[in-house]
Amino acid sequence: MKKAMIILTMILVAVSFACDSGPKEKLKVFISVDMEGIAGVISGREVSSRGNDYDYFREIMTVETNAAIVGVLAAGATEILVRDGHGAKTNILPGLLHPKAKLLRGVTDRPENMMLGIDETFDAVLFIGYHAKAGTAGGVLAHTSSGNVIDLSINGVSLPEAGYNALIAGLYDVPVVFVAGDNWICRQVKELFGEVDTVETKVGMGTAELGLHPEEVRSQIMAEVTSSLRDLSRFKPYKLLPPYTMVLKVKKERDLYPGAEKTGKGEFTFTSSDFLKVMDAFNKMK
């Protein structure tokens, strides 16, 4: 399997060099990668380092990320940052990742978390391997950050991870232009962002899925990413107006974050004009 993945990565690299005729202007792209929405993934053991199938799916994850990178390069990108966003943030295989991308790995206690590294110098954000929010009937491994979260809302808007990560990007006026994951997250981001391009890696049926072949997923991602980045004027940063009021509902209560209020059984409210402080409160109480 690993030998086949190495060969496939070499092919993707060769394709990207062939397609890249040289950037016409600066284009800097941030790619946040999760794992539950990757082609073929259906169970928790496939995305856990303790699972027998984890090594197989982390290779799939890496090559699916490479497909996005090839699409980015074909659009003329001059700089690419990949943020490993799943679990311990050590899933993507550095040696198999496209050499034109930089990889940011490892857990952080900073509120940006899956968006660590984003700033105002980026032109666009891509989400690869994303999944639906907690409570989504039919969603593949649907959850919001942890299995303890029932729901997270900001200013009355219930959000998946893609939603609050897009708000972090929006702080720097960077739009999310593309999302790949199951049909449920694709539907949710379209409802939230309006204009966003997507690739459905699978149709979620709860504990089952109807999935595309990983090669077909990669082909669609490459084409769609290039198309998205060649028409950035269509996309707007996702923003909500401050102050930001978070309502967090959880199964098991954690220690109260300074300034947060308990507003019901397993429910906490926190308000701040600093969205990253809201995210810090979320990360501490989720």
Residue frames as qw, qx, qy, qz and C-alpha x, y, z in Angstrom:
[[0.000, 0.884, 0.467, 0.000, 0.00, 0.00, 0.00],
 [0.298, -0.815, 0.079, 0.492, 2.71, 2.45, 0.98],
 [0.417, -0.149, 0.584, 0.680, 4.67, 1.78, -2.22],
 [0.214, 0.606, 0.664, 0.382, 1.53, 2.45, -4.27],
 [0.140, -0.930, -0.284, 0.186, 0.94, 5.69, -2.36],
 [0.397, -0.582, 0.304, 0.642, 4.51, 6.82, -3.00],
 [0.345, 0.169, 0.672, 0.632, 4.08, 6.15, -6.72],
 [0.058, 0.795, 0.577, 0.179, 0.75, 8.02, -6.72],
 [0.273, -0.861, -0.072, 0.423, 2.33, 10.97, -4.91],
 [0.403, -0.309, 0.483, 0.714, 5.11, 11.08, -7.50],
 [0.239, 0.474, 0.691, 0.491, 2.50, 11.14, -10.25],
 [0.096, -0.904, -0.412, 0.064, 0.62, 13.98, -8.56],
 [0.367, -0.693, 0.166, 0.597, 3.83, 15.94, -8.15],
 [0.373, -0.014, 0.618, 0.692, 4.70, 15.43, -11.81],
 [0.122, 0.698, 0.642, 0.294, 1.22, 16.53, -12.87],
 [0.204, -0.903, -0.236, 0.296, 1.48, 19.67, -10.76],
 [0.362, -0.507, 0.356, 0.696, 4.81, 20.65, -12.29],
 [0.295, 0.250, 0.710, 0.589, 3.42, 20.04, -15.76],
 [0.000, -0.799, -0.580, -0.155, 0.32, 22.14, -15.07],
 [0.311, -0.829, -0.114, 0.450, 2.20, 24.97, -13.39],
 [0.591, 0.598, 0.188, 0.508, 3.20, 27.40, -16.12],
 [0.374, 0.061, -0.233, 0.896, 4.38, 29.92, -13.54],
 [0.084, -0.712, -0.589, 0.372, 2.29, 32.21, -11.32],
 [0.248, 0.664, 0.289, 0.643, 1.07, 35.45, -12.83],
 [0.199, -0.685, 0.199, -0.672, 0.68, 37.06, -9.43],
 [0.016, -0.251, 0.819, -0.515, 1.05, 36.21, -5.76],
 [0.752, -0.279, -0.309, -0.512, -1.41, 33.60, -4.50],
 [0.055, 0.305, -0.828, 0.467, -1.09, 32.23, -0.97],
 [0.724, -0.241, -0.413, -0.498, -3.39, 29.42, 0.16],
 [0.285, -0.337, 0.746, -0.499, -4.13, 27.87, 3.56],
 [0.688, -0.055, -0.628, -0.359, -5.36, 24.25, 3.67],
 [0.440, -0.342, 0.635, -0.536, -6.87, 22.85, 6.89],
 [0.574, 0.115, -0.759, -0.284, -7.20, 19.07, 6.82],
 [0.647, -0.270, 0.507, -0.501, -9.41, 16.87, 8.97],
 [0.034, -0.250, 0.954, 0.160, -9.85, 13.12, 8.64],
 [0.455, 0.271, 0.766, -0.365, -13.48, 12.03, 9.11],
 [0.569, 0.665, 0.141, -0.462, -14.50, 13.44, 5.74],
 [0.013, -0.519, 0.749, 0.412, -11.70, 11.75, 3.78],
 [0.706, 0.205, -0.471, -0.487, -12.76, 9.28, 1.07],
 [0.670, 0.043, -0.741, -0.016, -13.76, 5.90, 2.47],
 [0.075, 0.145, -0.708, 0.686, -13.64, 6.74, 6.17],
 [0.558, -0.430, -0.478, -0.525, -16.66, 5.45, 8.09],
 [0.769, -0.525, -0.363, 0.044, -15.59, 4.35, 11.60],
 [0.340, -0.914, 0.207, -0.074, -13.71, 5.77, 14.55],
 [0.816, -0.335, 0.363, 0.300, -10.97, 3.13, 14.41],
 [0.689, 0.496, 0.268, 0.456, -10.04, 4.36, 10.93],
 [0.156, 0.845, -0.051, 0.509, -9.19, 7.82, 12.25],
 [0.610, -0.749, 0.228, -0.122, -7.57, 6.77, 15.52],
 [0.242, 0.664, -0.705, 0.059, -3.90, 5.90, 15.90],
 [0.454, -0.236, 0.806, -0.298, -5.04, 2.89, 17.93],
 [0.814, 0.347, 0.237, -0.400, -7.06, 1.50, 15.02],
 [0.721, -0.056, 0.606, 0.330, -5.87, -1.26, 12.70],
 [0.534, 0.621, 0.453, 0.352, -6.85, 0.72, 9.59],
 [0.147, -0.919, -0.051, 0.362, -5.42, 4.07, 10.70],
 [0.400, -0.440, 0.504, 0.626, -2.17, 3.79, 8.73],
 [0.363, 0.379, 0.720, 0.453, -4.08, 3.07, 5.54],
 [0.079, 0.872, 0.471, 0.110, -6.38, 6.06, 5.93],
 [0.276, -0.818, 0.097, 0.495, -3.65, 8.50, 6.94],
 [0.389, -0.123, 0.616, 0.674, -2.03, 7.66, 3.59],
 [0.182, 0.645, 0.666, 0.329, -5.36, 8.29, 1.85],
 [0.176, -0.912, -0.250, 0.273, -5.59, 11.56, 3.81],
 [0.383, -0.561, 0.326, 0.658, -2.13, 12.64, 2.68],
 [0.302, 0.112, 0.686, 0.652, -2.70, 11.91, -1.00],
 [0.062, 0.788, 0.598, 0.129, -6.14, 13.56, -0.90],
 [0.237, -0.854, -0.028, 0.463, -4.40, 16.63, 0.50],
 [0.393, -0.270, 0.540, 0.694, -1.90, 16.39, -2.35],
 [0.271, 0.540, 0.693, 0.394, -4.76, 16.50, -4.83],
 [0.070, -0.943, -0.297, 0.134, -5.82, 19.84, -3.35],
 [0.386, -0.659, 0.286, 0.578, -2.22, 21.06, -3.51],
 [0.411, 0.112, 0.663, 0.616, -1.97, 20.10, -7.20],
 [0.128, 0.782, 0.568, 0.222, -5.17, 22.07, -7.83],
 [0.256, -0.899, -0.068, 0.348, -3.77, 25.05, -5.95],
 [0.437, -0.413, 0.465, 0.650, -0.53, 24.97, -7.94],
 [0.358, 0.400, 0.684, 0.494, -2.42, 24.73, -11.22],
 [0.004, 0.920, 0.389, 0.048, -4.16, 27.98, -10.25],
 [0.415, 0.692, -0.150, 0.571, -0.75, 29.64, -9.92],
 [0.620, -0.782, -0.061, -0.014, -0.14, 29.56, -6.17],
 [0.383, 0.691, -0.460, 0.406, 3.18, 30.82, -4.91],
 [0.018, -0.326, 0.756, -0.567, 2.84, 29.66, -1.29],
 [0.735, -0.294, -0.468, -0.393, 0.85, 26.86, 0.40],
 [0.135, -0.351, 0.745, -0.551, 0.50, 26.05, 4.10],
 [0.673, -0.229, -0.642, -0.287, -1.13, 22.77, 5.14],
 [0.332, -0.417, 0.562, -0.633, -2.44, 22.51, 8.70],
 [0.424, -0.115, -0.898, -0.014, -2.91, 18.95, 9.96],
 [0.371, -0.370, 0.136, -0.841, -6.12, 19.48, 11.92],
 [0.821, -0.240, -0.401, -0.328, -7.17, 16.04, 13.13],
 [0.879, -0.389, -0.250, 0.116, -6.72, 14.67, 16.64],
 [0.663, -0.554, 0.091, 0.496, -3.09, 14.92, 17.73],
 [0.318, 0.910, -0.122, -0.237, -2.37, 16.80, 14.47],
 [0.203, -0.570, 0.754, 0.257, 0.24, 14.23, 13.44],
 [0.785, 0.279, 0.520, -0.187, -1.65, 12.29, 10.77],
 [0.625, 0.766, -0.120, -0.095, -0.40, 13.59, 7.42],
 [0.879, -0.153, 0.194, 0.409, 2.79, 11.80, 6.36],
 [0.064, -0.859, 0.195, 0.470, 5.43, 14.49, 5.77],
 [0.327, -0.342, 0.725, 0.501, 7.46, 12.40, 3.33],
 [0.323, 0.407, 0.804, 0.287, 4.42, 11.77, 1.13],
 [0.135, 0.850, 0.327, -0.390, 3.17, 15.35, 1.17],
 [0.572, 0.730, 0.161, 0.337, 3.72, 17.43, -1.96],
 [0.648, -0.164, -0.124, 0.733, 7.12, 19.14, -1.65],
 [0.141, 0.450, 0.162, 0.867, 5.78, 22.56, -2.63],
 [0.500, -0.714, -0.253, -0.421, 3.65, 22.79, 0.52],
 [0.074, 0.381, -0.674, 0.628, 4.71, 23.56, 4.07],
 [0.629, -0.386, -0.657, -0.154, 3.19, 21.38, 6.80],
 [0.212, -0.481, 0.441, -0.728, 2.14, 22.63, 10.24],
 [0.703, -0.217, -0.671, -0.090, 1.68, 19.71, 12.66],
 [0.358, -0.023, -0.685, 0.634, 1.21, 19.19, 16.37],
 [0.311, -0.745, -0.590, -0.003, -1.28, 20.05, 19.10],
 [0.194, 0.312, -0.174, 0.914, -1.47, 23.60, 20.39],
 [0.143, -0.567, -0.684, 0.437, -3.32, 25.29, 23.23],
 [0.024, 0.194, -0.129, -0.972, -3.77, 28.38, 21.07],
 [0.510, 0.414, 0.497, -0.567, -7.41, 29.14, 20.18],
 [0.456, 0.514, -0.430, -0.586, -6.78, 28.92, 16.42],
 [0.741, -0.082, 0.649, -0.151, -6.27, 25.15, 16.78],
 [0.717, 0.331, 0.570, 0.227, -7.12, 23.71, 13.31],
 [0.389, 0.883, 0.152, 0.213, -6.45, 27.15, 11.83],
 [0.541, -0.695, 0.194, 0.432, -3.08, 27.73, 13.46],
 [0.507, -0.094, 0.475, 0.713, -0.91, 29.66, 11.01],
 [0.243, 0.735, 0.529, 0.348, -3.69, 31.66, 9.32],
 [0.220, -0.549, -0.134, 0.795, -3.14, 35.40, 8.96],
 [0.370, 0.784, 0.175, -0.467, -3.99, 38.31, 6.68],
 [0.016, -0.561, 0.630, 0.537, -1.33, 37.38, 4.11],
 [0.331, 0.136, 0.917, 0.174, -3.42, 34.47, 2.78],
 [0.293, 0.103, -0.366, -0.877, -5.78, 34.83, -0.16],
 [0.764, -0.093, -0.349, -0.535, -7.96, 31.74, 0.33],
 [0.400, -0.307, 0.793, -0.342, -8.72, 28.82, 2.65],
 [0.666, 0.066, -0.632, -0.390, -9.55, 25.22, 1.70],
 [0.608, -0.324, 0.591, -0.419, -11.03, 22.57, 4.01],
 [0.577, 0.251, -0.738, -0.244, -10.22, 18.93, 3.18],
 [0.446, -0.070, -0.872, 0.190, -11.69, 15.90, 4.97],
 [0.234, -0.152, 0.384, -0.880, -14.24, 17.92, 6.95],
 [0.200, -0.313, -0.928, -0.011, -17.40, 16.51, 8.54],
 [0.324, -0.649, -0.393, -0.565, -20.86, 17.54, 9.73],
 [0.181, -0.490, 0.446, -0.727, -21.60, 19.06, 13.13],
 [0.055, 0.026, 0.912, -0.405, -22.71, 17.17, 16.23],
 [0.429, 0.366, 0.583, -0.585, -26.25, 15.87, 16.04],
 [0.438, 0.420, -0.419, -0.676, -26.39, 15.64, 12.25],
 [0.815, 0.100, 0.525, -0.224, -28.57, 12.65, 11.42],
 [0.844, 0.515, 0.130, 0.076, -26.78, 10.70, 8.71],
 [0.156, 0.899, -0.403, 0.063, -23.48, 12.51, 9.07],
 [0.875, 0.148, -0.384, 0.254, -20.36, 10.34, 8.91],
 [0.616, -0.198, -0.407, 0.645, -18.72, 10.51, 12.37],
 [0.039, -0.772, -0.186, -0.607, -20.58, 13.80, 12.91],
 [0.582, -0.566, -0.366, 0.454, -19.28, 15.78, 15.88],
 [0.122, 0.932, -0.027, 0.341, -18.15, 19.26, 16.88],
 [0.065, 0.754, -0.553, 0.348, -14.52, 19.18, 18.07],
 [0.038, -0.237, 0.917, -0.319, -15.12, 16.50, 20.71],
 [0.364, -0.297, -0.847, -0.248, -17.65, 13.81, 21.41],
 [0.185, -0.395, -0.650, 0.622, -18.67, 15.75, 24.51],
 [0.140, 0.222, -0.041, -0.964, -20.19, 18.65, 22.55],
 [0.367, 0.527, 0.753, -0.144, -23.92, 18.57, 21.82],
 [0.358, 0.803, 0.353, 0.320, -24.02, 21.95, 20.07],
 [0.386, -0.359, -0.029, 0.849, -22.02, 25.14, 19.66],
 [0.263, 0.809, 0.442, 0.284, -23.68, 28.35, 18.54],
 [0.337, -0.199, -0.046, 0.919, -22.30, 31.85, 18.02],
 [0.231, 0.207, -0.003, -0.951, -24.80, 34.72, 18.02],
 [0.700, 0.247, 0.367, -0.560, -27.59, 32.20, 17.57],
 [0.695, 0.504, -0.419, -0.295, -25.99, 30.35, 14.64],
 [0.884, -0.268, 0.383, -0.002, -25.28, 26.66, 15.23],
 [0.316, 0.788, -0.496, -0.181, -21.85, 25.85, 13.79],
 [0.981, 0.046, -0.046, 0.182, -19.83, 22.86, 12.61],
 [0.646, -0.445, 0.187, 0.592, -16.05, 22.97, 12.89],
 [0.441, 0.368, 0.417, 0.704, -15.99, 24.42, 9.38],
 [0.085, -0.884, -0.354, -0.292, -18.15, 27.28, 10.63],
 [0.448, -0.874, 0.037, 0.182, -16.03, 28.48, 13.52],
 [0.665, -0.193, 0.357, 0.627, -12.82, 27.83, 11.58],
 [0.333, 0.602, 0.421, 0.591, -14.19, 30.01, 8.78],
 [0.241, -0.949, -0.180, -0.094, -14.92, 32.73, 11.35],
 [0.632, -0.570, 0.205, 0.483, -11.28, 32.58, 12.43],
 [0.523, 0.193, 0.453, 0.696, -10.22, 33.03, 8.80],
 [0.075, 0.825, 0.428, 0.362, -12.74, 35.86, 8.51],
 [0.440, -0.820, -0.078, 0.356, -10.95, 37.76, 11.27],
 [0.410, -0.427, 0.429, 0.682, -8.15, 38.20, 8.72],
 [0.498, 0.613, -0.053, -0.612, -10.53, 38.83, 5.77],
 [0.053, 0.309, -0.886, -0.342, -9.67, 35.47, 4.19],
 [0.773, 0.073, -0.025, -0.630, -12.56, 33.55, 2.54],
 [0.531, -0.084, 0.843, 0.009, -13.15, 29.81, 2.64],
 [0.439, 0.432, -0.387, -0.687, -13.55, 28.96, -1.05],
 [0.678, 0.169, -0.661, -0.274, -13.64, 25.16, -1.06],
 [0.553, -0.346, 0.627, -0.425, -14.73, 22.31, 1.23],
 [0.600, 0.153, -0.743, -0.255, -14.44, 18.54, 0.70],
 [0.235, -0.127, 0.821, -0.504, -16.28, 16.08, 2.92],
 [0.155, 0.346, 0.925, 0.026, -19.51, 14.14, 3.15],
 [0.007, -0.551, -0.553, -0.625, -22.77, 15.46, 1.67],
 [0.383, -0.787, -0.473, 0.099, -23.94, 16.74, 5.05],
 [0.412, -0.564, -0.008, 0.716, -21.02, 19.10, 5.68],
 [0.232, 0.155, 0.489, 0.827, -21.21, 20.27, 2.07],
 [0.170, -0.708, -0.586, -0.355, -24.85, 21.20, 2.69],
 [0.457, -0.752, -0.323, 0.348, -24.05, 22.92, 5.99],
 [0.405, -0.339, 0.149, 0.836, -21.26, 25.12, 4.62],
 [0.099, 0.377, 0.549, 0.739, -23.42, 26.21, 1.69],
 [0.305, -0.786, -0.523, -0.123, -26.13, 27.26, 4.15],
 [0.502, -0.686, -0.138, 0.509, -23.59, 29.19, 6.23],
 [0.382, -0.367, 0.305, 0.791, -21.26, 30.74, 3.65],
 [0.522, 0.711, 0.113, -0.457, -23.52, 31.06, 0.63],
 [0.655, 0.683, -0.316, -0.065, -20.87, 31.05, -2.09],
 [0.396, -0.561, 0.726, 0.021, -18.50, 28.11, -1.57],
 [0.688, 0.340, -0.563, -0.308, -17.42, 25.25, -3.83],
 [0.662, -0.358, 0.592, -0.288, -17.60, 21.68, -2.56],
 [0.524, 0.247, -0.778, -0.241, -16.79, 18.08, -3.42],
 [0.821, -0.305, 0.220, -0.430, -18.86, 15.35, -1.79],
 [0.080, 0.466, -0.881, -0.002, -16.51, 12.51, -0.92],
 [0.149, -0.169, -0.974, 0.037, -19.41, 10.31, 0.19],
 [0.510, -0.448, -0.257, -0.688, -23.10, 10.26, 1.05],
 [0.015, -0.231, 0.796, -0.559, -23.44, 9.75, 4.78],
 [0.672, -0.326, -0.495, -0.443, -25.97, 7.30, 6.19],
 [0.674, -0.660, 0.192, -0.271, -24.93, 7.47, 9.83],
 [0.629, -0.470, 0.611, 0.099, -22.96, 4.28, 10.43],
 [0.710, 0.265, 0.556, 0.340, -22.80, 3.61, 6.69],
 [0.072, 0.691, -0.204, -0.689, -21.78, 5.55, 3.62],
 [0.765, 0.525, 0.338, 0.158, -22.03, 5.50, -0.15],
 [0.321, -0.754, 0.262, 0.510, -18.61, 6.65, -1.23],
 [0.610, 0.753, -0.226, -0.102, -16.76, 7.63, -4.36],
 [0.904, 0.062, -0.091, 0.414, -13.52, 5.83, -5.21],
 [0.457, -0.708, 0.026, 0.538, -10.58, 7.75, -3.67],
 [0.428, -0.007, 0.462, 0.777, -9.10, 8.34, -7.15],
 [0.057, 0.675, 0.558, 0.480, -12.35, 9.93, -8.32],
 [0.362, -0.868, -0.266, 0.212, -12.45, 12.10, -5.20],
 [0.496, -0.463, 0.216, 0.702, -8.90, 13.29, -5.88],
 [0.315, 0.300, 0.559, 0.706, -9.71, 14.05, -9.50],
 [0.102, -0.824, -0.488, -0.269, -12.72, 16.14, -8.51],
 [0.463, -0.779, -0.112, 0.407, -10.81, 17.97, -5.79],
 [0.497, -0.172, 0.337, 0.781, -7.98, 18.90, -8.18],
 [0.166, 0.473, 0.552, 0.666, -10.34, 20.30, -10.80],
 [0.250, -0.842, -0.455, -0.144, -12.67, 22.11, -8.39],
 [0.521, -0.649, -0.066, 0.551, -9.89, 23.71, -6.34],
 [0.394, -0.009, 0.375, 0.839, -8.26, 25.13, -9.48],
 [0.010, -0.624, -0.562, -0.543, -11.59, 26.50, -10.67],
 [0.399, -0.823, -0.378, 0.144, -12.31, 28.10, -7.29],
 [0.511, -0.550, 0.058, 0.658, -8.97, 29.82, -7.02],
 [0.334, 0.166, 0.463, 0.804, -9.16, 31.22, -10.54],
 [0.174, -0.609, -0.400, -0.662, -12.28, 33.19, -9.62],
 [0.359, -0.215, -0.643, 0.641, -11.70, 34.42, -6.06],
 [0.160, -0.137, 0.002, -0.978, -13.94, 37.46, -6.57],
 [0.569, -0.343, -0.591, -0.458, -16.96, 35.17, -6.04],
 [0.667, -0.360, -0.605, 0.242, -16.12, 34.47, -2.40],
 [0.181, -0.770, 0.142, -0.594, -16.46, 36.60, 0.73],
 [0.195, 0.214, -0.800, 0.526, -14.96, 36.06, 4.18],
 [0.524, -0.534, -0.637, -0.184, -17.43, 34.50, 6.62],
 [0.138, 0.202, -0.436, 0.866, -18.12, 36.91, 9.47],
 [0.350, -0.714, -0.605, -0.047, -20.52, 37.56, 12.32],
 [0.018, 0.766, -0.093, 0.636, -20.76, 40.93, 14.03],
 [0.404, -0.063, -0.674, 0.616, -19.21, 41.34, 17.49],
 [0.315, -0.490, 0.772, -0.255, -19.81, 40.99, 20.35],
 [0.568, 0.117, -0.775, -0.252, -19.77, 37.20, 19.97],
 [0.624, -0.313, 0.457, -0.551, -22.06, 35.26, 22.29],
 [0.383, 0.200, -0.893, -0.122, -21.28, 31.57, 22.49],
 [0.782, -0.240, 0.275, -0.506, -23.80, 29.04, 23.78],
 [0.313, 0.366, -0.876, -0.028, -22.13, 25.71, 24.39],
 [0.855, -0.221, 0.130, -0.451, -24.10, 22.56, 25.22],
 [0.265, 0.456, -0.846, 0.073, -22.19, 19.54, 26.47],
 [0.788, -0.226, -0.550, -0.159, -22.84, 16.05, 27.81],
 [0.723, -0.412, -0.352, 0.428, -20.36, 16.31, 30.67],
 [0.054, -0.989, -0.021, -0.135, -19.68, 19.68, 32.31],
 [0.687, 0.209, -0.261, 0.645, -16.10, 20.98, 32.54],
 [0.354, -0.478, -0.313, 0.741, -14.69, 23.69, 34.79],
 [0.205, 0.914, 0.342, -0.075, -16.22, 27.12, 34.21],
 [0.554, 0.334, 0.088, 0.757, -14.11, 29.42, 32.03],
 [0.202, -0.412, -0.302, 0.835, -13.49, 32.86, 33.61],
 [0.224, 0.251, -0.137, -0.932, -16.38, 35.11, 32.60],
 [0.360, -0.136, -0.796, -0.468, -18.61, 32.26, 31.40],
 [0.518, -0.138, 0.398, -0.744, -22.03, 31.59, 32.92],
 [0.055, 0.135, 0.988, 0.049, -23.86, 28.35, 33.46],
 [0.410, 0.058, -0.084, -0.907, -27.29, 28.90, 31.89],
 [0.881, -0.017, -0.075, -0.468, -28.73, 25.39, 32.22],
 [0.831, -0.281, 0.478, 0.046, -27.82, 21.78, 32.73],
 [0.716, 0.047, 0.497, 0.488, -24.78, 21.20, 30.52],
 [0.367, 0.785, 0.310, 0.390, -25.16, 24.67, 28.98],
 [0.474, -0.511, -0.059, 0.715, -22.70, 27.55, 29.18],
 [0.342, 0.883, 0.248, 0.204, -22.72, 31.08, 27.77],
 [0.537, -0.441, 0.091, 0.714, -19.74, 33.33, 27.15],
 [0.370, 0.886, 0.251, 0.121, -19.60, 36.73, 25.43],
 [0.475, -0.533, 0.203, 0.671, -16.61, 38.71, 24.17],
 [0.438, 0.842, -0.065, -0.307, -15.74, 41.13, 21.38],
 [0.018, 0.615, -0.764, -0.196, -12.58, 39.07, 20.84],
 [0.898, 0.131, -0.203, -0.366, -13.54, 35.96, 18.85],
 [0.585, 0.343, -0.698, 0.232, -10.29, 34.17, 19.64],
 [0.185, -0.261, 0.674, -0.666, -11.11, 34.55, 23.34],
 [0.802, 0.033, 0.111, -0.586, -14.48, 32.93, 22.64],
 [0.826, 0.298, -0.471, -0.078, -12.66, 30.07, 20.94],
 [0.218, 0.377, -0.758, 0.486, -10.36, 29.76, 23.94],
 [0.528, -0.145, 0.482, -0.684, -13.41, 29.48, 26.21],
 [0.882, 0.191, -0.165, -0.399, -14.88, 26.84, 23.88],
 [0.647, 0.379, -0.645, 0.143, -11.67, 24.79, 23.86],
 [0.003, 0.319, -0.732, 0.602, -11.45, 24.87, 27.65],
 [0.535, -0.007, 0.503, -0.679, -15.09, 23.88, 28.30],
 [0.688, 0.241, -0.437, -0.527, -15.90, 21.53, 25.39]]
